[in-house]
Amino acid sequence: MMNVIEFKTDRIKNLLDEVSDKIDFLSFETFDSVFPVMVSGVKEVRKLRDELIEEYGLEKLLKYEPDLFYRAKQIERKFDNIIGAFSQEEKKLERELFGFSSKKKIANYLRL
């Protein structure tokens, strides 16, 4: 039978893989269905990580499975890239809406 550290690190690996895959499919259209699943996965990873650190200490965990921290950093970078892309899209939409609003104001003014 698998010991606790093996079981929890394997679970973390699986969760990180799932979150990473979900990030690749995150878009404005899929946000409402994909993002909550990602958040749930990240919460479980944090819980398991905290439990492992409490039980074994950070140093032992880093030595036992250094790949977990690398994978987590990769996911963090993916999140940062997605946030950047969403922010750019938001700014683009904001400019478009402002342009429409200005055109509407001009049209209303010209009717007077």
Residue frames as qw, qx, qy, qz and C-alpha x, y, z in Angstrom:
[[0.000, 0.888, 0.460, 0.000, 0.00, 0.00, 0.00],
 [0.367, 0.610, -0.015, 0.702, 1.15, 3.47, -0.89],
 [0.382, -0.387, -0.480, 0.688, 2.33, 5.59, 2.00],
 [0.042, 0.847, 0.404, -0.343, 0.79, 8.97, 2.74],
 [0.109, -0.670, 0.284, 0.677, 3.45, 11.11, 1.07],
 [0.189, -0.023, 0.807, 0.559, 3.30, 9.05, -2.14],
 [0.133, 0.618, 0.774, 0.041, -0.48, 9.14, -2.23],
 [0.001, -0.867, -0.251, 0.430, -0.70, 12.88, -1.63],
 [0.139, -0.549, 0.448, 0.692, 2.07, 13.78, -4.07],
 [0.198, 0.185, 0.850, 0.452, 0.48, 11.60, -6.76],
 [0.093, 0.767, 0.625, -0.114, -2.85, 13.32, -6.11],
 [0.081, -0.794, 0.051, 0.601, -1.15, 16.73, -6.37],
 [0.217, -0.236, 0.686, 0.653, 0.49, 15.70, -9.67],
 [0.166, 0.458, 0.831, 0.268, -2.87, 14.63, -11.09],
 [0.007, 0.855, 0.418, -0.306, -4.55, 17.83, -9.94],
 [0.156, -0.655, 0.283, 0.683, -1.77, 19.99, -11.38],
 [0.212, 0.028, 0.791, 0.573, -2.10, 18.17, -14.70],
 [0.105, 0.668, 0.734, 0.062, -5.87, 18.71, -14.69],
 [0.067, -0.858, -0.170, 0.480, -5.52, 22.41, -13.85],
 [0.223, -0.442, 0.512, 0.702, -2.85, 22.85, -16.51],
 [0.191, 0.279, 0.830, 0.444, -5.07, 21.20, -19.12],
 [0.040, 0.797, 0.587, -0.138, -8.04, 23.36, -18.11],
 [0.150, -0.714, 0.084, 0.678, -5.98, 26.56, -18.42],
 [0.219, -0.124, 0.684, 0.685, -5.28, 25.64, -22.05],
 [0.009, 0.485, 0.785, 0.386, -9.03, 25.62, -22.73],
 [0.114, -0.666, -0.452, 0.582, -9.89, 28.75, -20.76],
 [0.155, 0.279, 0.392, 0.863, -11.51, 31.45, -22.87],
 [0.308, -0.033, 0.168, -0.936, -14.29, 34.00, -22.55],
 [0.689, -0.061, -0.439, -0.573, -16.73, 31.39, -23.81],
 [0.752, -0.121, -0.644, 0.069, -15.61, 28.62, -21.43],
 [0.070, 0.438, -0.502, 0.742, -14.79, 30.76, -18.39],
 [0.622, -0.344, 0.191, -0.677, -17.97, 30.02, -16.41],
 [0.975, -0.080, -0.115, -0.174, -17.57, 26.26, -16.71],
 [0.788, 0.292, -0.375, 0.391, -13.77, 25.86, -16.67],
 [0.085, 0.617, -0.400, 0.673, -12.63, 28.43, -14.10],
 [0.687, -0.501, 0.234, -0.471, -14.56, 26.99, -11.10],
 [0.992, 0.002, -0.104, 0.074, -13.06, 23.56, -11.79],
 [0.569, 0.492, -0.341, 0.563, -9.59, 25.10, -11.88],
 [0.245, -0.633, 0.336, -0.653, -10.14, 26.96, -8.62],
 [0.898, -0.329, 0.085, -0.279, -11.36, 23.78, -6.96],
 [0.915, 0.197, -0.203, 0.287, -8.26, 21.91, -8.13],
 [0.307, 0.584, -0.358, 0.661, -5.93, 24.65, -6.92],
 [0.535, -0.588, 0.248, -0.554, -7.64, 24.70, -3.53],
 [0.981, -0.186, 0.005, -0.059, -7.19, 20.95, -3.14],
 [0.732, 0.396, -0.279, 0.479, -3.53, 21.21, -4.18],
 [0.025, -0.654, 0.349, -0.671, -2.94, 23.90, -1.56],
 [0.776, -0.462, 0.164, -0.396, -4.65, 21.80, 1.11],
 [0.986, 0.020, -0.077, 0.148, -2.60, 18.72, 0.29],
 [0.522, 0.547, -0.301, 0.581, 0.62, 20.74, 0.04],
 [0.288, -0.661, 0.316, -0.617, -0.02, 22.36, 3.42],
 [0.918, -0.323, 0.095, -0.209, -0.73, 18.95, 4.96],
 [0.901, 0.223, -0.165, 0.334, 2.48, 17.52, 3.54],
 [0.258, 0.633, -0.331, 0.650, 4.53, 20.48, 4.72],
 [0.558, -0.594, 0.259, -0.518, 3.01, 20.18, 8.18],
 [0.978, -0.178, 0.074, -0.085, 3.63, 16.41, 8.33],
 [0.904, 0.105, 0.067, 0.409, 7.07, 16.22, 6.70],
 [0.319, -0.699, 0.130, 0.626, 8.47, 19.74, 6.49],
 [0.494, 0.818, -0.066, -0.287, 9.20, 21.81, 3.40],
 [0.021, -0.675, 0.706, 0.213, 12.79, 20.62, 3.01],
 [0.454, -0.046, 0.890, 0.014, 11.85, 16.94, 2.94],
 [0.595, 0.620, 0.459, -0.228, 9.02, 17.63, 0.51],
 [0.311, 0.848, -0.303, -0.304, 11.34, 19.61, -1.78],
 [0.136, -0.485, 0.849, 0.156, 13.85, 16.74, -1.75],
 [0.531, 0.164, 0.821, -0.131, 11.19, 14.05, -2.17],
 [0.453, 0.599, 0.626, 0.212, 9.35, 15.66, -5.09],
 [0.190, -0.446, 0.091, 0.870, 11.01, 18.82, -6.47],
 [0.090, 0.233, 0.700, 0.669, 9.04, 18.47, -9.70],
 [0.090, -0.720, -0.683, 0.083, 5.82, 19.49, -7.93],
 [0.172, -0.744, -0.118, 0.635, 7.11, 22.99, -7.28],
 [0.159, -0.208, 0.559, 0.787, 8.33, 23.34, -10.88],
 [0.012, 0.442, 0.815, 0.374, 4.92, 22.25, -12.20],
 [0.132, -0.786, -0.509, 0.325, 3.16, 24.68, -9.87],
 [0.174, -0.573, 0.168, 0.783, 5.37, 27.50, -11.19],
 [0.113, 0.082, 0.729, 0.670, 4.50, 26.55, -14.77],
 [0.067, -0.662, -0.739, -0.104, 0.81, 26.76, -13.93],
 [0.196, -0.752, -0.233, 0.584, 1.36, 30.12, -12.25],
 [0.153, -0.319, 0.437, 0.827, 3.02, 31.40, -15.45],
 [0.025, 0.358, 0.807, 0.469, 0.09, 30.08, -17.51],
 [0.133, -0.770, -0.577, 0.238, -2.33, 31.91, -15.20],
 [0.201, -0.621, 0.056, 0.755, -0.30, 35.10, -15.59],
 [0.109, -0.050, 0.646, 0.753, -0.41, 34.76, -19.39],
 [0.056, -0.562, -0.794, -0.225, -4.17, 34.13, -19.36],
 [0.175, -0.775, -0.383, 0.471, -4.76, 37.11, -17.07],
 [0.178, -0.431, 0.305, 0.830, -2.70, 39.25, -19.42],
 [0.030, 0.193, 0.765, 0.614, -4.70, 38.07, -22.43],
 [0.129, -0.696, -0.706, 0.025, -8.02, 38.65, -20.64],
 [0.204, -0.697, -0.165, 0.667, -6.87, 42.12, -19.56],
 [0.122, -0.204, 0.498, 0.834, -5.91, 43.03, -23.12],
 [0.056, -0.418, -0.804, -0.418, -9.27, 41.83, -24.39],
 [0.189, -0.740, -0.558, 0.325, -11.06, 43.77, -21.66],
 [0.172, -0.557, 0.085, 0.808, -9.19, 46.97, -22.60],
 [0.055, 0.047, 0.683, 0.726, -10.02, 46.42, -26.27],
 [0.130, -0.595, -0.774, -0.172, -13.72, 45.97, -25.46],
 [0.227, -0.706, -0.345, 0.576, -13.62, 49.01, -23.19],
 [0.122, -0.336, 0.328, 0.875, -12.21, 51.14, -26.04],
 [0.046, -0.272, -0.780, -0.561, -14.86, 49.82, -28.42],
 [0.191, -0.696, -0.681, 0.124, -17.65, 50.57, -25.96],
 [0.198, -0.622, -0.102, 0.751, -16.28, 54.04, -25.36],
 [0.070, -0.101, 0.553, 0.824, -16.20, 54.57, -29.14],
 [0.123, -0.489, -0.800, -0.325, -19.83, 53.45, -29.46],
 [0.234, -0.719, -0.500, 0.422, -20.83, 55.70, -26.58],
 [0.165, -0.456, 0.147, 0.862, -19.11, 58.67, -28.17],
 [0.014, -0.132, -0.699, -0.702, -20.79, 57.99, -31.52],
 [0.181, -0.624, -0.759, -0.038, -24.16, 57.75, -29.81],
 [0.219, -0.678, -0.277, 0.645, -23.60, 61.08, -28.02],
 [0.095, -0.256, 0.401, 0.875, -22.61, 62.74, -31.29],
 [0.083, -0.342, -0.796, -0.491, -25.67, 61.30, -33.06],
 [0.208, -0.714, -0.629, 0.225, -27.93, 62.56, -30.27],
 [0.208, -0.570, -0.025, 0.795, -26.29, 65.98, -30.39],
 [0.060, -0.056, 0.584, 0.808, -26.73, 66.20, -34.17],
 [0.087, -0.536, -0.811, -0.219, -30.46, 65.45, -33.85],
 [0.164, -0.676, -0.429, 0.576, -30.96, 68.53, -31.70]]
